[in-house]
Amino acid sequence: MKALKVLFSGLLLSVSMQSMAGGSIDLSLANDSARLEYDAAKVGSGLHISASIMHHEEDGDLASLGLHVVDVREPNSPLYLGVGGKLFGFKDGDVDGGALGVGGFFSYQIPKVPGLSTAGYVYYAPKVVSFDATENLTDADIRIQYGLLPTARVYMGYRYSSFKIEDNKKVFMLEEGIHFGLKVDF
């Protein structure tokens, strides 16, 4: 987990030194968990970076650093897609580990309903790209959101974040359930 903190700090430092085309802060809350994410896109490229941390009162913490490519050919399209990966680190009591998840994210503006959109992401890390005793990791989220302002959306979603440890049949659930949030663009 210490290595992930160093990588997280390095990513934030490099982001602050690069020319970025704005970004967003996303805060989501459930009864016993909170997640904060920062996203940004590099000016003049399809490069998209992210960093997030999720804390669950009983089930531990999950941090990630992401690097994706996005399609910049259609700037006014209602569909926004990114594919890439995230480096994950987690701690659940005495269990900790990491993984390199492959996946992506999307958002889709519903054309007939101004302000209403859907968004989500999914990442999966099989054993071959999982570290320590981690056998696999899954992190996924789907949400419906409404634009209160041109730069702020509220949403309700469903999140599923879990991992499995080698030689243990139990799936460790970091988060599963409904959450509410606010995403602000700048």
C-alpha positions in Angstrom: 0.0 0.0 0.0 3.0 2.3 0.7 4.1 1.9 -2.9 0.7 2.9 -4.1 0.8 6.1 -2.0 4.1 7.0 -3.6 2.7 6.4 -7.1 -0.4 8.4 -6.2 1.7 11.3 -5.0 3.8 11.1 -8.1 0.8 11.1 -10.4 -0.7 14.2 -8.7 2.6 16.0 -9.0 3.0 15.2 -12.7 -0.6 16.2 -13.3 0.0 19.6 -11.7 3.0 20.2 -14.0 1.3 19.2 -17.2 -1.1 21.2 -19.4 -4.5 19.6 -18.7 -7.8 20.4 -20.5 -9.7 20.7 -17.2 -10.8 17.9 -15.1 -13.4 16.7 -12.6 -13.8 15.9 -8.9 -16.3 13.1 -8.1 -17.5 12.4 -4.6 -19.8 9.5 -3.8 -21.3 8.5 -0.5 -23.1 5.4 0.8 -24.1 4.6 4.4 -20.7 3.2 5.3 -18.4 4.2 2.4 -17.0 7.3 0.7 -15.1 7.6 -2.6 -13.2 10.5 -4.0 -11.9 10.6 -7.6 -9.9 13.2 -9.7 -10.0 12.9 -13.5 -8.2 15.0 -16.1 -7.5 14.9 -19.9 -4.2 16.1 -21.4 -4.5 19.0 -23.8 -4.3 18.1 -27.5 -4.3 14.4 -26.9 -6.6 11.5 -26.1 -4.8 10.8 -22.8 -7.0 10.6 -19.7 -5.7 10.2 -16.2 -7.4 9.5 -12.9 -6.7 8.9 -9.2 -9.2 7.7 -6.6 -9.5 6.5 -3.1 -12.5 4.7 -1.5 -12.9 4.1 2.2 -15.3 1.6 3.7 -15.9 1.8 7.5 -15.7 -2.0 8.0 -14.2 -3.4 4.8 -11.1 -1.4 4.1 -9.7 0.9 1.5 -9.2 0.8 -2.2 -7.0 3.3 -4.1 -6.3 3.5 -7.8 -4.3 5.3 -10.5 -5.7 5.2 -14.0 -4.4 5.8 -17.5 -6.8 5.7 -20.5 -7.2 6.8 -24.1 -10.4 8.5 -25.2 -11.8 9.1 -28.6 -11.3 12.8 -29.4 -12.5 12.7 -33.0 -16.2 13.5 -32.2 -16.1 16.3 -29.6 -19.9 16.8 -29.6 -20.9 13.2 -29.5 -23.3 12.1 -26.7 -21.1 9.1 -26.1 -17.7 9.5 -24.3 -15.6 6.3 -24.0 -12.2 5.6 -22.5 -10.3 2.3 -22.4 -7.1 1.5 -20.5 -6.2 0.4 -17.1 -5.9 1.1 -13.4 -3.3 0.2 -10.8 -5.2 -0.8 -7.7 -4.1 -1.2 -4.1 -6.3 -2.3 -1.3 -6.3 -3.0 2.5 -9.0 -5.0 4.3 -8.0 -5.6 7.9 -4.9 -7.8 7.8 -5.3 -8.5 4.1 -3.7 -6.2 1.5 -2.6 -6.4 -2.1 -2.7 -4.9 -5.5 -3.6 -5.5 -9.1 -3.5 -4.0 -12.6 -7.1 -3.9 -13.8 -8.0 -3.6 -17.5 -11.2 -2.0 -18.6 -12.8 1.3 -19.3 -15.5 3.9 -18.7 -18.3 5.6 -20.5 -20.8 8.3 -20.3 -23.8 8.8 -22.5 -26.0 11.9 -22.7 -29.6 10.9 -23.4 -30.5 13.0 -26.5 -34.3 13.4 -25.8 -33.9 14.3 -22.1 -31.6 17.3 -21.5 -29.4 17.0 -18.5 -30.0 13.2 -18.0 -27.2 10.8 -18.7 -25.8 7.4 -17.7 -22.2 6.6 -16.9 -20.2 3.7 -15.6 -16.9 1.8 -15.5 -15.6 -1.7 -15.1 -12.1 -3.1 -14.4 -11.0 -6.6 -14.0 -7.6 -7.9 -12.9 -6.9 -11.7 -13.3 -4.3 -13.5 -11.4 -1.5 -12.9 -14.0 -1.6 -9.1 -13.3 -2.4 -9.3 -9.5 0.2 -8.8 -6.9 1.1 -10.4 -3.5 -1.6 -13.1 -2.7 -4.3 -11.4 -4.8 -6.0 -13.8 -7.1 -8.3 -11.3 -8.9 -9.9 -8.0 -8.4 -13.1 -6.5 -9.9 -14.2 -2.8 -9.6 -17.4 -1.7 -11.4 -20.0 1.1 -11.2 -23.1 2.1 -13.1 -25.0 5.3 -12.5 -27.8 7.6 -13.7 -27.0 11.3 -13.4 -28.7 14.6 -13.8 -26.9 17.9 -14.7 -27.9 20.5 -12.2 -25.5 23.0 -13.8 -23.5 22.7 -17.0 -20.5 21.8 -14.8 -22.2 19.8 -12.0 -24.1 16.5 -11.9 -25.8 14.6 -9.1 -26.2 10.9 -9.5 -27.4 7.6 -8.0 -25.5 4.4 -8.8 -24.6 0.9 -7.9 -21.0 -0.1 -7.1 -19.4 -3.5 -6.9 -15.8 -3.7 -5.7 -14.3 -7.1 -4.6 -11.1 -9.1 -4.6 -10.2 -12.8 -4.0 -7.1 -14.0 -2.2 -5.2 -17.1 -3.2 -5.9 -20.3 -1.2 -9.1 -18.7 0.2 -12.5 -19.4 -1.2 -14.0 -16.3 0.3 -14.5 -13.2 -2.0 -13.7 -10.1 0.0 -16.3 -7.4 -0.7 -15.0 -3.9 -0.4 -18.3 -2.3 -1.5 -21.5 -3.5 -3.0 -24.6 -1.4 -3.1 -26.2 1.9 -3.9 -24.4 5.2 -3.6 -25.2 8.9 -4.3 -22.8 11.5 -5.5 -21.8 14.8 -7.0 -19.4 15.2 -9.9 -18.0 18.7 -10.6 -16.2 19.6 -13.8 -13.6 22.5 -14.0 
